[in-house]
């Protein structure tokens, strides 16, 4: 969803700068919006047509989906509707911030692609080894099921595997942008 926000804000900025009222600008932004944002923008348009200001309606609809830049854009439109101040510069800044956030997230995903794949491969090694052990040496694998020490080994392995998966996902995820 967040990848479409800069485009929507840019359309809002351009249409409002062209002199179109904010409610119609919101409709124009919804017409060209990516499908992921249709529901949010449709909700905002419906609220605007029901009497709420276009900016306030957009901010409220975006708040529900935690789209912070779209909330800011809605608040800028609301401020423009209330005071008559030009929302263009604010919308341009919000669009730039949204674009930077999307690019940053994409760069982080690209930079961590190898680590994420490696983490999956390493996480799959223990279960794969257990499968190979069952196929190639059933008597050795039977120890894991028949003996109390085998159950303890399986339990310890499951705990360590779970901790390793959790830690790898924590490292790869990193701080939120």
Secondary structure by P-SEA (a helix, b strand, c coil): cccaaaaaaaaaaaaaaacccaaaaaaaaaaaccccaaaaaaaaaaaaaacccaaaaaaaaaaaacaaaaaaaaaaaaaaaaccccaaaaaaaaaaaaaaaaaaaaaaaaaaaaaaaaaaaaaaaaaaaaaaaaaccaaaaaaacccaaaaaaaaaaaaaaaaaaaaaaaaaacccc
